[in-house]
Amino acid sequence: MFLIAPYVKQDPKFLRPAEVDELVADPSKARDVLGWNPAVSFEELVAMMVTAEESSFDDAGR
C-alpha cells in the first residue's frame, strides 16, 4: 500500500467542512451577461436526483 503522508502536507486553513450548512446561488449574472439559461428546471433536477438515489438502492439489492 502506498502511503501519501510522507509526500503531502495539508494546511488546515485550506480545508473546508464536508457538509456545508447552506448553499446559495444566484444565476442572474450568468443569464444577464452570458445569455445562459438552465436546460433543466429545479423540479426536474430534484426528480433526477430522486430517481438516481432510488436506482442506487435497486442496484445494491435493498
N, C-alpha and C positions, 0 to 999 in steps of 0.2 A: 504494500500500500504506500502510495506517495504522500508524504506529509508536506503540506504547503506552508505551515507555520514558520519554518526557518527562513523562508524566502519572501514572505509577505508580511508587511506591518499594517495594522489598522489604526487609524486615528479616530477616536470616538466622536470628535466634532463633525465628522462626515457621515456618521451613521444616522439613520432615521428609523423611527419606530416601524415595526412590521405592520401594525394596524394603525391607520390614520382615522381619527375620530370623525372628521368631516372633510369631504372633498367638494369643492365648489368650482364651477366653471361657467364662463360666460362666452359663448361662441360668437357674440355680436361683432367683435373686431374682425374675425375671420370672414364672417358674412359680408360686412361692410367694405373691408379693404380688399379681400380676395374674391369676393363673389361666391364664397363657399356656402353650400347648404348640405346638411347631413343627408345621406342616402337612406338611412334607417331612422325611423322615429324612435323616441324614447320607449314607447309602448312596445314596438316591435323588438327593440333591443332586450327589454325585460323578458318578453316571450321567448326569444332565442336563448337567453341565459337559463331560463327555467327548463326549457327543452333539453339543453345540453346537460344540465345537472341531473335531470330525470334519466337521461340515457346513460350517464355515468353509473347510476345505481343499477340499471339493467345490465350493463357490461360487467359489473362486479358481481352479478348474481344475487343482488339483495332484493 
